[in-house]
Amino acid sequence: MSGNDPVFLDGLRILVPRPSPQGDSLVAEIRAHGGYATHFPVLRTVEPEYFEPVDRVLENAGNYSLFIIVSVAAANALSARMQALGIAMPETARVASVGPATTAALRQLGMPVHFEPHDDYSSEGLLEQLEQVQWAGKRIAVFRGQNGRELVRRALQQRGACVEMVCSYHRILSDQPFDPVVDAWKKTPFDAVVITSNAVFDALLALLDPSDHYLLHDVTGVAISQRIRNYCIHRGMRDVIPTAPGNEPVLRTLGILQGRKFAQ
């Protein structure tokens, strides 16, 4: 399937456990291409327990050369806290986004974006874009959720930057009943589950009764990076297809899966 071929998902049953709003967008795309999508956000976003680390950075924002925003949730949380404090982004500060969805959220919130990956919408892709600037001796703040990856911190510290990781929101397990999804899953198995982070996979395991973990072992996973694929396999999935972040790569991978299913 080439990048210009139409995507057909007719008859494909897909579970999308990604949190909103990104999950909503993917579900709408799947349905528009003929697939049957069940959306159950396994994680929800809440405020951090303490605002002091966020506030300390924002109240001294003029001392930072770069603000890195790793997700839409981080963009929304940052904007909400700046409004609460009555603080605007300094004109001298540069802003980096990890991908198009985060960039769109930042711009909708009135924030400029100076760095964004061209096609690899990940920490690795962002670091490639940041290579064009010398960061030695400069202060950088990375806004993320709890327990995020440390790759950006390590890489920029190796380049001589002073990097501060700021937990601006928390992801916690959904408090909505998952039993209806499990019942439907057992009655008519899903063909694929879209896994967009290690945390999403962990949340699925946590929401499933241990006796139902076989559902994840038997379904095909579509993971948005090789790193996430490896994690899913390590945690027990047998069949995981890697793809790239973003709705279009996921849809095209699902299209390949649909073609295989109905060719059998």
C-alpha positions in Angstrom: 0.0 0.0 0.0 1.5 3.3 -1.1 1.0 6.6 0.7 -1.6 7.7 -2.0 -3.7 4.5 -1.9 -7.1 4.8 -0.2 -7.5 3.0 3.1 -10.3 0.5 3.6 -11.1 -0.8 7.1 -14.4 -2.3 6.3 -15.2 -5.1 8.8 -12.2 -4.4 11.0 -13.0 -4.2 14.7 -10.5 -1.9 16.6 -10.1 -1.0 20.2 -8.7 2.5 20.8 -7.7 2.9 24.4 -5.9 6.3 23.8 -7.0 9.2 26.0 -9.0 12.1 24.6 -8.7 14.2 22.6 -6.3 12.3 20.4 -8.3 9.1 20.9 -11.5 10.9 19.7 -9.7 12.0 16.5 -8.4 8.5 15.7 -11.8 6.9 16.3 -13.5 9.4 14.0 -10.9 8.6 11.3 -11.3 4.8 11.7 -15.1 5.1 11.4 -14.8 7.3 8.4 -12.7 4.6 6.7 -15.3 1.9 7.4 -13.9 0.4 10.5 -15.7 -0.4 13.8 -13.9 1.5 16.5 -14.5 1.2 20.3 -13.0 4.1 22.2 -12.3 3.6 25.9 -9.7 6.1 27.3 -7.9 3.9 29.8 -6.2 6.9 31.4 -7.5 10.3 32.4 -5.7 13.6 33.0 -5.7 15.3 36.3 -3.8 18.2 37.9 -0.5 17.5 39.6 -0.6 17.0 43.4 1.7 20.0 43.8 1.9 23.1 41.6 5.1 24.4 43.2 7.6 22.9 40.6 5.4 24.2 37.7 4.9 27.6 39.3 8.6 28.0 40.1 9.5 27.6 36.4 6.8 29.8 35.1 7.5 32.6 37.6 11.1 32.6 36.3 10.2 31.9 32.7 12.5 34.6 31.4 15.5 32.7 32.6 14.8 29.7 30.3 15.9 29.5 26.7 13.6 26.7 25.7 10.3 25.1 26.8 9.7 21.6 25.5 6.1 20.4 25.4 5.8 16.7 25.0 2.0 16.2 24.5 -1.4 17.9 24.0 -2.1 17.3 27.7 1.1 19.1 28.6 0.2 22.0 26.3 -3.3 22.3 27.9 -1.9 22.0 31.4 0.8 24.6 30.8 -1.7 27.1 29.3 -4.1 26.6 32.2 -1.5 27.2 34.8 -0.1 30.3 33.0 -3.6 31.8 32.9 -4.1 31.0 36.6 -0.8 32.8 37.4 -1.4 35.6 35.0 1.9 34.9 33.2 2.6 35.0 29.5 5.3 33.1 27.6 8.3 35.4 27.3 9.0 36.6 23.8 12.6 35.5 24.2 11.8 31.9 25.0 11.6 29.3 22.3 9.0 26.5 22.3 9.5 23.0 21.1 6.7 20.5 20.3 7.0 16.8 19.9 4.5 16.6 17.0 1.7 18.1 14.9 -1.1 17.5 17.4 0.8 19.2 20.2 1.8 22.0 17.8 -1.8 22.6 16.9 -2.8 22.7 20.5 -0.1 25.2 21.4 -1.0 27.5 18.5 -4.7 27.3 19.4 -3.7 28.4 22.8 -1.7 31.4 21.4 1.8 30.0 21.8 4.4 30.0 19.1 6.3 26.8 18.1 9.9 27.1 17.0 10.9 23.5 16.8 9.0 20.4 15.7 10.0 17.0 14.2 9.7 16.8 10.4 8.3 13.2 10.3 9.5 11.3 13.4 7.0 12.6 16.0 8.9 11.4 19.0 11.6 12.5 21.5 14.2 11.2 19.0 12.8 13.2 16.2 12.6 16.4 18.3 16.2 16.0 19.4 17.3 15.9 15.7 15.6 19.3 15.2 17.2 20.7 18.3 20.7 19.8 17.0 20.7 23.0 14.9 21.1 25.2 18.1 23.9 25.2 20.7 22.3 24.6 24.0 25.4 24.5 26.2 25.0 26.6 29.3 21.3 27.3 28.6 18.3 26.4 30.8 15.6 24.2 29.4 12.3 23.2 30.9 10.5 20.0 29.7 6.7 19.9 30.5 5.4 16.4 30.7 3.3 14.0 32.8 4.7 11.8 35.6 7.1 9.0 34.8 7.9 10.3 31.4 11.0 9.2 29.4 14.4 10.6 30.4 15.8 10.6 26.8 15.5 14.3 26.2 17.0 15.2 29.6 20.0 13.0 29.1 20.6 14.0 25.5 20.4 17.8 26.2 22.5 17.5 29.3 25.2 15.8 27.3 25.1 18.9 25.0 25.8 21.0 28.1 22.3 22.3 28.8 20.7 22.6 32.3 17.5 20.6 31.9 14.6 20.6 34.4 11.8 18.1 34.0 8.5 19.6 35.1 5.5 17.4 35.9 2.6 19.5 34.8 -0.2 16.9 34.9 -0.8 13.3 36.0 -2.3 10.4 34.1 -4.4 8.1 36.3 -6.4 5.0 35.6 -9.9 5.5 34.2 -12.7 5.3 36.8 -15.3 4.3 34.2 -16.5 0.6 34.1 -14.5 -1.5 31.7 -16.7 -4.6 31.9 -18.9 -3.6 29.0 -15.8 -3.4 26.7 -14.6 -6.8 28.0 -17.9 -8.4 27.5 -18.1 -7.1 23.9 -14.5 -8.2 23.4 -15.2 -11.8 24.4 -18.4 -11.9 22.3 -16.8 -10.6 19.1 -13.0 -10.3 19.5 -11.3 -7.1 18.3 -9.0 -7.5 15.3 -6.6 -4.9 16.7 -5.8 -2.7 19.6 -3.9 0.6 19.1 -1.2 1.1 21.7 0.2 4.6 21.8 2.4 4.4 24.9 3.7 2.0 27.5 1.4 3.6 30.0 -1.6 2.8 27.9 -0.7 -0.9 27.7 -0.1 -1.0 31.5 -3.5 0.6 32.0 -5.1 -2.1 29.9 -3.5 -4.8 31.9 -4.6 -3.1 35.1 -8.2 -2.7 34.0 -8.5 -6.3 32.8 -9.0 -9.1 35.4 -5.9 -11.3 35.4 -8.0 -14.1 34.0 -8.8 -11.9 31.0 -5.2 -11.0 30.1 -5.4 -13.6 27.3 -7.5 -11.1 25.4 -4.4 -8.9 25.0 -2.2 -12.0 24.2 -4.4 -13.1 21.3 -5.2 -9.7 19.7 -3.0 -7.9 17.2 -1.4 -4.8 18.6 -0.6 -1.7 16.5 2.1 0.2 18.4 3.2 3.7 17.3 7.0 2.9 17.7 9.4 0.0 17.8 10.1 0.8 21.4 6.4 0.5 22.4 6.2 -2.7 20.3 9.1 -4.2 22.2 7.5 -3.3 25.5 4.1 -4.9 24.6 5.8 -8.1 23.6 7.8 -8.1 26.8 4.6 -7.8 28.7 2.9 -10.7 26.9 1.5 -9.7 23.5 2.3 -12.1 20.8 1.5 -10.1 17.6 2.4 -6.4 17.6 2.9 -4.4 14.4 5.0 -1.3 14.7 4.0 1.9 12.9 4.7 5.6 13.2 2.9 8.2 15.4 0.0 10.0 13.9 -3.4 9.0 12.7 -2.4 8.5 9.0 0.4 5.9 9.7 -1.9 4.1 12.1 -4.7 4.0 9.6 -2.4 2.7 6.9 -1.1 0.0 9.2 -4.7 -1.0 10.0 -5.4 -1.0 6.3 -2.7 -3.6 5.8 -4.1 -5.7 8.6 -7.5 -5.5 7.1 -6.2 -6.7 3.8 -4.5 -9.6 5.4 -7.6 -10.6 7.4 -9.9 -10.7 4.4 -7.3 -12.3 2.1 -7.4 -15.4 4.4 
